[in-house]
Amino acid sequence: MASLGFNLGFTFSNAQIQQHRKVSGGGRARVISCNSSSSSSSQASSPQGISAVTPLEIELEFFGPKPGSDGSYPVDKAKAVSGDKLLRSIMQDNKIELYAAYGKVMNCGGGGSCGTCIVEILDGRDLLNERTDTENRYLKKKPESWRLACQTIVGNKENSGKVVVQRIPQWKK
């Protein structure tokens, strides 16, 4: 099993606190050790004395439901802060089509009560939350790779990577 180590540093006044984290396997992080020192930091600090930490990002690729005349699927790309938004919101913010004809008219607005925002995760499922009870109810006879965009949180604030999504997968079957 591969593992990755990294440090998150925060500076408060003259004290610096380092959190050492180790990520392994499914991308879950655990605190290995914490220490503090009174040395000054060379990191850029905000006026309040707190270091700026860049949030982790998830790259997303969205494949269209039907191939074009050349046989290739159209691809849309987006980026999102890890653990910050639902897949449905990311798609709407980037004007990426989510619904088939029926879903455009009859969707529930992201409440998880209609099942019209189905997508298939082709790659990067480990960067998403587990299926919710609502998804299990609507998708119980569907492949594990199928998700409801309104129930799928992209990332968890401690991981980054790439997620590949097939829009409206029911058109493939």
N, C-alpha and C positions, 0 to 999 in steps of 0.2 A: 504494500500500500504506500503510495507516494504521500509525502507531507510537505507543507509549506509553512515557513515561519516568517513573522513580520512583527514590527513594533509600532505601537501607536503612542505618540508622545504628546503630552499636554503640559503647558507651562502656566503656572499660577504664581504671580509675583516673582519671587526669586527661587521658588521650589519647582523642580521638574519631576513629574511622575511618569514612569514608563510602564506601559502594559505590554507584556510579551505574550503573544498569542501564537498558537500552533493550529493550523488547519489541516485536517487529513480526511481522506475518503469523501464523504458526502458534503463537505464544505462547512461543517459545523465548527465553530471556534470555541476554545476553552482557554481560560486564563491559566498560564503556566506559573508566572510569578509577577509580582509587582514590587517596585522599589522606588524610592524617592531620593533625590539629591538636591543640594542647594547650588549646583553649578548653573551658570547662565546658559541659555540655549541660543543657537545660531539660527533657529527657525524664525520665519516671519511671524510676528505676533500682531494681534489686533490691538486697538487702543486699550482694551480692558485687560491686556496681558495674557489672553488665551490664544494658543497657537491655532492657526488655520489648518484644518484637516480636510482634505479633499474627499468628498463622498465617493464610494465605489460605484461604478456604472455597469449596467448590463446592456450589451449590444443586442438588438433584435433584428431579425430578417423575417419578412412576411411574404410568403409565396401566394400568388393569386390562385383562385379555385380552378381556373381552366387555362390550359395552355394557349398561347397566341398562335398566329398563323405559321410561325416558324417552328412550332413544337415546344418552345421553352415557356416556362411559367414566369409571369411578371413578378418582380421582386421589389418590395418597399423596405426601407431601412429606417430604424429609429434607435435612440439611446434613452435610457432611463436610469435614474438614481436607484441603486439596489434597495429593495424593500420599501420603496416610497409609494408605488402606485399599482393599481390593478391593471391587468392586460387590456381590458376594455377601455380604460381611461387613456392609456398610452396610444392605443389605436385611434381613438377619437381626437386626441390632441394633435396627432400627426396626419389626420384626415385619411386614414387607412380604412378602407371598406371592411366592415365586420359582418354585416347581415346579408342574407339572401333576400329575395323579393318579399317573402312572407314576413321575415324578421324585421324588415324596414318599417313595416306598418304595425306589426303586432308585438314588438318587443316590450319588455316590462321596464325598460329604463335602467337596467342594472340591478334590479332587486333580487335576481336569482329565482324568479317564479315562472319563467316561460321556457327556458332552454334553447333559445334561438341564437345565442352567441357562441355556438360550438366552434372550437378550433382544434387542430391537431398539433401537438408539440413533436416536431421531427427530431430536434436535438436540444439539449440543455434542460431536460426535465428536472434534474437535480438542483437547478437554480430557482425553482418555483416552490410555492407552498404545497403541502399535501392536498389531495382532493378533499373538499368539504363535504359535509353531510348532504347538502343540496346537490352537489355534483354527483355524489354516489347515487342519489335518488334518480336524477335525470339521465345519467350515463351508465346505469348498472349493466346494460347489455352491449355497451360500446367498448372499444379498445381502451386500455389504460392510458394511451397517449392522447386521448380526447379529453378536452377540458372546456369549462364554461369560462369565457373571458371575464365575465363579471365577478367570478369567484377566485380568480388566479392572481396572486400577488407575485410580482416579478422581483426576485432577489429577497434577501433578508438582512440588509445593511452590513453583513459581514462577508458577502461573496460578490464576485464579479465574473463575467464571462459572456458567452453568447447563447442566445436562445433562437431557434429557428422554428417558425410557426407556419402551418398550412391553414390559410383562411378557408372557411366553409368546406370542411373535409367531406361532408356528406355528398358533395357533387362528384367526388372521386369514386365512390362505391357503387 
